[in-house]
Amino acid sequence: MTVEVSPRSRRRLRHASRLPSRRVLAALLATVAAAAGFGVVFVETSLARIDGSFTTQDISALLPTTAPESDDEGSDDPVDAAAGKALNILLMGSDSREGDDNQELGKGDVGGMRNDTTIIMHISADRSRVEMVSIPRDSRVAISDCQMLDGSTVRGWTGKFNIAFANGGQNGNAAEAAACVATTVYDLTGILVDHYAVVDFSGFVDMVDALDGVPMCVTQDIYSPKAHLELEAGAQVLDGETALAWARARTGTGLGDGTDLMRIDRQQELLTNMARKALGLNLLTDATKGTQFITAAASAMTMDPTFGDSHYLLGLAWSLRNFDTSNLYMTTVPWQYAGDSSGDVLWKSEEAAEVFAALKSDRSLQELLEPETTDDATTGSSSGGTDAGSSGDASATPSPSASPSSEPSVTPSPERETQQEILADCVIP
């Protein structure tokens, strides 16, 4: 399904720097956890050290353009350089085995780059909402032609969505892969991404371990030999390697029907609980843990240079310091099975077009998809949740851990939870 887009006027994703070394799954958390308010705990020397950890590369030359936007001068103060502007951030992960750590964590020598996780992360202009829309890797779509840094073009075709990342990653460059995905996303949705980030296995593990694990409710015993995952039902705190296995597992006992759509549900739950814990730790007042976490995030990601600049991130974090996790909303592109033996899914044209239009106009996705759960549409609030993708339902359903907010989300007393409180929510059927 292709959502029709107005004339091919596109702008470049600005910014630039050096080549990637690794990538995979949860760039989301680097941004959402940054919202805990890292800004005031870092001095300039810490910022310089963090900037040195980021891997960034400009992909603007690979993307269609409109008139470029001017860059603001950097500032040591926590000032949101994009204040008053909604942001769309393309978050990607791959199964690349580059590097010894990724080789070991990936459990096998697999060549090339494949994209198993793609999320469009939307931060509202008033910084009251953070919404994530997952794109199933098995979506049957038109893959765009990809421009490469050497001037060549890789032709696209109709196939699974993750072909875009593989096409762009033929030279082993995650930035070229990201450019191909960003172009395909634009051609399918009309959404121009402001930033991109690609994350790797080892970086994700480091981020989880920097939080001392992520609390999860495992509702049934799980055994997945392929993912090297074995868990008993109950409330548990997953360390980095176990959390990675949880996010990657697709086949085995207790994992549903083995589809990528079921895996998306688990990934969304995992990311939500990571954000809840990060905010609950109040990293604003813990310089040691805050530095450890953001350094782990920095070393995990390949991104555009503005997004990979500590002053920019800390300014964005400061603007989100009162963000409430009840306003973190996750869903999946409305879809249905293709109805053949391929296992592909098709986007529901009308419903998907409405979702993308809401992102472009900065309208609440919860109010669009779940109007019955919105107590007061004038508040602009939205609840945290995961989607009902595995059932083929185009609407999103809230997770048990989150409830709709009847008050504006930017408040002096945002919701904060301890790990014990998150674990206490766990109910085994």
C-alpha positions in Angstrom: 0.0 0.0 0.0 1.3 3.4 -0.9 -0.2 6.5 0.7 -0.3 9.2 -1.9 2.0 12.1 -1.3 2.0 15.6 -2.7 4.7 16.5 -5.2 8.1 15.1 -4.6 9.3 18.0 -2.6 11.4 16.6 0.2 14.0 18.1 2.4 17.4 16.7 3.4 18.0 15.1 6.7 20.7 17.5 7.8 23.9 16.9 9.8 27.2 14.8 9.5 30.3 12.9 10.8 31.9 9.5 10.8 31.2 5.9 9.8 29.2 3.5 11.9 30.5 0.5 13.7 27.4 -1.2 15.1 23.6 -1.2 15.3 20.2 -2.9 16.3 17.1 -2.4 18.3 16.3 0.3 20.9 17.4 3.7 19.8 14.0 4.6 21.2 15.2 4.3 24.7 18.2 6.6 24.3 15.7 9.4 23.5 12.9 8.5 25.8 15.3 8.0 28.7 17.0 11.2 27.9 13.7 12.8 28.7 14.4 12.0 32.4 16.4 15.2 32.3 20.1 14.5 31.9 20.6 18.1 31.2 21.7 19.5 34.6 24.0 16.7 35.7 26.6 17.1 33.1 29.4 19.6 33.0 31.2 20.5 29.7 33.9 17.8 30.1 31.2 15.1 30.4 29.5 16.5 27.3 32.8 16.3 25.3 33.4 12.7 26.4 29.8 11.8 25.4 30.1 13.5 22.0 33.3 11.5 21.4 31.3 8.3 21.9 28.7 9.0 19.3 29.0 7.6 15.8 27.3 10.0 13.3 27.1 10.3 9.5 25.4 12.7 7.2 22.9 11.1 4.8 21.5 14.3 3.3 23.2 13.8 0.0 21.3 10.5 -0.4 17.8 12.1 0.2 15.6 14.2 -2.0 15.5 17.8 -0.8 13.7 21.1 -0.4 15.2 24.2 0.9 17.6 23.4 3.8 16.8 24.7 7.3 19.4 26.8 9.1 21.3 25.3 12.0 21.3 27.1 15.3 24.5 27.8 17.2 25.2 25.3 20.0 24.7 26.3 23.6 25.9 25.0 26.9 22.5 25.7 28.4 19.7 23.1 28.3 17.8 24.9 25.5 15.6 22.9 23.1 16.9 23.8 19.6 13.7 22.5 18.1 11.4 24.1 20.6 7.8 24.5 19.2 8.4 22.0 16.5 7.1 18.4 16.3 9.9 15.9 15.6 9.7 12.6 13.7 12.7 10.3 14.5 13.3 7.1 12.5 14.6 4.4 14.8 16.1 1.3 13.3 17.8 -1.9 14.3 19.5 -4.6 12.3 20.9 -8.1 12.8 24.4 -7.1 11.6 27.1 -9.2 13.2 29.9 -6.6 12.7 32.2 -6.6 15.7 33.1 -9.4 18.1 30.4 -8.5 20.6 27.6 -8.4 18.0 28.9 -11.7 16.6 28.7 -13.4 20.0 25.3 -11.9 20.9 23.9 -12.7 17.5 24.7 -16.3 17.9 26.0 -16.9 14.5 27.9 -15.6 11.5 25.3 -14.0 9.2 26.4 -11.7 6.4 24.7 -8.5 5.3 22.4 -6.2 7.2 18.7 -6.8 7.8 16.3 -4.5 9.6 14.1 -6.3 12.1 12.9 -3.2 14.0 11.7 0.1 12.5 9.8 2.7 14.6 8.7 6.2 13.7 9.0 8.1 17.0 6.9 11.3 17.1 7.6 13.9 19.8 4.8 16.5 19.9 5.5 20.2 19.4 4.4 20.9 23.0 6.5 18.0 24.3 3.5 16.5 26.0 3.3 13.3 23.9 5.7 10.7 22.6 4.2 8.3 20.1 5.8 5.3 18.4 4.5 3.6 15.3 6.1 0.3 14.5 6.4 -0.8 10.9 6.3 -4.6 10.5 9.3 -6.0 8.7 7.1 -8.3 6.7 5.0 -5.5 5.3 4.6 -6.0 1.5 5.3 -2.5 0.1 7.0 -0.7 -2.8 10.7 -0.3 -1.8 12.2 2.9 -3.1 15.4 3.2 -5.2 18.3 3.9 -2.9 21.0 6.5 -3.6 24.5 5.4 -2.4 27.4 7.6 -1.3 29.5 6.5 -4.3 26.8 7.9 -6.6 25.3 4.5 -7.6 21.7 3.6 -7.3 20.2 0.4 -5.9 16.9 -0.3 -7.6 13.9 -1.1 -5.4 11.0 -3.4 -6.0 7.9 -4.6 -4.2 8.6 -6.9 -1.3 9.0 -7.0 2.4 9.8 -3.7 4.1 13.1 -4.9 5.5 14.5 -5.1 2.0 15.0 -1.3 2.1 17.6 -1.6 4.9 19.3 -4.6 3.2 19.5 -2.7 -0.1 21.0 0.4 1.5 23.4 -1.7 3.6 25.0 -3.6 0.8 28.3 -1.7 1.4 28.2 -2.4 5.2 27.3 1.2 6.0 24.4 1.7 8.4 24.0 5.3 7.3 23.4 4.3 3.7 20.9 1.7 5.0 19.1 4.3 7.1 18.9 6.6 4.1 17.2 3.9 2.0 14.7 3.3 4.8 14.0 7.0 5.3 13.4 7.4 1.5 11.1 4.4 1.5 9.2 5.8 4.5 8.8 9.1 2.8 7.5 7.6 -0.5 5.0 5.4 1.5 3.8 7.9 4.1 4.8 11.4 3.1 6.6 11.7 6.5 10.0 13.6 6.4 12.1 12.4 9.2 14.0 14.9 11.2 16.6 12.5 12.6 17.6 8.9 12.3 19.3 6.4 14.7 20.4 2.8 14.2 21.3 0.7 17.2 23.3 -2.5 17.6 23.1 -5.7 19.8 25.9 -4.8 22.2 24.8 -1.2 22.7 21.3 -2.3 23.6 22.7 -4.8 26.1 24.9 -2.0 27.6 21.9 0.4 27.9 19.8 -2.2 29.8 22.7 -3.1 32.1 23.3 0.6 32.8 19.7 0.6 34.2 20.5 -2.5 36.3 18.0 -4.4 34.2 14.4 -3.9 33.0 11.4 -5.1 35.0 9.1 -7.3 33.0 5.9 -9.4 33.5 6.5 -12.8 31.9 2.9 -14.2 31.6 3.9 -17.8 30.7 6.9 -20.0 30.6 9.1 -19.3 27.6 11.6 -21.5 25.9 13.3 -20.5 22.6 16.4 -22.5 21.7 17.0 -20.4 18.7 17.1 -17.2 20.7 18.9 -18.9 23.7 16.0 -17.7 25.9 14.4 -19.6 28.8 12.2 -17.8 31.3 9.7 -18.9 34.0 6.4 -17.1 34.3 6.3 -14.3 36.8 7.6 -10.8 37.5 11.3 -10.6 36.6 14.1 -8.1 36.1 15.9 -9.0 32.8 19.5 -8.2 32.3 20.9 -6.9 29.0 21.5 -10.2 27.3 18.2 -11.6 28.4 16.3 -8.5 27.4 17.9 -8.7 23.9 16.9 -12.3 23.6 13.3 -11.4 24.7 13.2 -8.7 22.0 14.6 -10.9 19.3 12.8 -14.2 20.0 10.2 -15.3 17.5 9.9 -19.1 17.7 9.6 -21.4 20.6 7.2 -22.2 23.5 5.2 -19.3 25.0 5.9 -16.9 22.1 2.6 -17.0 20.4 2.3 -17.8 16.7 6.0 -17.0 15.9 5.2 -14.0 13.7 7.1 -10.8 13.7 3.9 -9.1 14.8 3.9 -11.0 18.1 7.6 -10.0 18.5 6.6 -6.3 18.0 4.1 -6.6 20.9 6.9 -7.8 23.2 9.4 -5.2 22.0 6.9 -2.4 22.7 6.2 -3.7 26.2 10.0 -3.9 26.8 10.6 -0.4 25.6 7.7 1.0 27.6 9.1 -0.6 30.8 12.6 0.6 30.1 11.2 4.2 29.8 9.2 3.7 33.0 12.3 2.6 34.9 14.6 5.2 33.5 12.2 8.0 34.5 11.6 6.4 37.9 15.3 6.3 38.6 15.3 10.1 38.4 18.6 10.2 36.6 18.5 13.9 36.9 20.0 13.7 40.4 22.3 10.7 39.8 25.3 12.0 37.7 27.1 8.7 37.8 24.2 6.5 36.6 23.1 9.2 34.2 26.6 9.4 32.6 26.8 5.6 32.4 23.5 5.4 30.7 23.9 8.1 28.1 27.5 6.9 27.4 26.1 3.4 26.7 23.5 5.0 24.5 26.1 7.1 22.6 28.3 4.1 21.9 25.3 2.1 20.7 24.0 4.3 17.9 24.8 5.6 14.5 22.8 8.8 13.8 22.8 12.2 12.2 25.2 14.7 13.7 22.6 17.0 15.2 20.8 14.2 17.0 24.3 12.9 18.0 25.2 16.3 19.6 25.0 16.3 23.4 23.9 19.9 23.6 21.0 19.2 21.3 20.0 16.0 23.1 20.2 17.6 26.5 18.1 20.6 25.3 15.5 18.2 24.1 15.7 16.2 27.3 15.2 19.4 29.3 12.1 20.3 27.4 10.8 16.8 28.2 11.7 16.8 31.9 8.1 16.8 33.0 7.1 14.1 30.5 4.7 11.5 32.0 4.9 7.9 30.9 1.1 7.8 30.7 1.5 9.9 27.6 3.9 7.4 25.9 1.8 5.7 23.2 2.8 2.8 21.0 1.0 1.2 18.1 1.7 -0.5 14.8 0.8 0.5 11.2 -2.8 -0.8 10.7 -2.4 -4.1 8.8 -4.0 -7.3 7.6 -2.6 -10.6 6.4 -1.9 -10.9 2.7 -4.1 -14.0 2.5 -1.5 -16.2 0.8 1.3 -18.5 1.9 3.9 -15.7 2.0 3.3 -14.6 5.6 3.4 -11.0 4.4 1.1 -8.4 5.8 -0.6 -5.5 3.9 -1.2 -2.1 5.3 -4.9 -1.1 5.5 -4.9 1.8 3.1 -7.4 4.2 4.7 -6.5 3.5 8.3 -2.8 3.8 7.7 -3.2 7.0 5.8 -5.1 8.4 8.8 -2.2 7.4 11.1 0.4 9.1 9.0 -1.7 12.2 8.5 -2.0 12.5 12.3 1.8 12.3 12.7 2.3 14.9 10.0 -0.2 17.3 11.6 0.9 16.5 15.2 -2.5 15.2 16.3 -2.9 12.7 19.1 -2.8 9.1 17.8 -4.7 7.9 20.8 -7.6 10.2 20.1 -7.6 8.9 16.5 -7.3 5.2 17.3 -9.0 5.0 20.7 -11.4 7.9 21.1 -13.4 5.9 23.6 -10.5 5.8 26.0 -9.8 9.6 25.8 -11.7 11.2 28.7 -11.3 14.7 27.4 -10.1 15.3 23.9 -9.2 18.9 24.6 -6.3 17.8 26.9 -4.4 16.3 24.0 -3.2 13.5 26.3 -2.6 9.9 25.2 -2.0 6.8 27.2 0.8 4.3 27.0 0.0 1.1 25.3 0.9 -1.6 22.8 -1.0 -2.5 19.7 -3.3 -5.4 18.9 -1.2 -6.2 15.8 -1.1 -10.0 16.3 -4.9 -10.2 16.0 -5.0 -8.2 12.7 -7.0 -5.4 14.4 -6.0 -2.0 13.1 -6.7 -0.2 16.3 -4.3 0.0 19.2 -5.0 -1.3 22.7 -3.5 0.2 25.9 -1.1 -2.0 27.9 -2.2 -3.1 31.4 0.5 -1.0 32.9 -0.8 2.3 31.5 -4.0 4.2 31.9 -5.4 7.3 30.1 -4.5 10.6 31.5 -7.3 13.1 32.2 -4.9 15.9 32.9 -2.4 17.7 30.6 0.8 15.7 30.6 3.2 18.6 31.2 2.7 19.0 35.0 5.0 19.6 38.0 4.3 16.1 39.2 4.7 13.6 36.3 4.1 10.0 37.0 7.2 8.2 38.3 7.3 4.6 39.4 9.9 2.5 41.2 11.0 -0.9 39.9 9.0 -2.6 42.7 5.9 -0.8 41.7 6.3 -1.8 38.0 6.8 -5.4 39.1 3.8 -5.3 41.4 1.6 -4.6 38.3 2.4 -8.2 37.0 -0.6 -10.5 36.9 -0.2 -14.0 35.7 -3.4 -15.3 33.9 
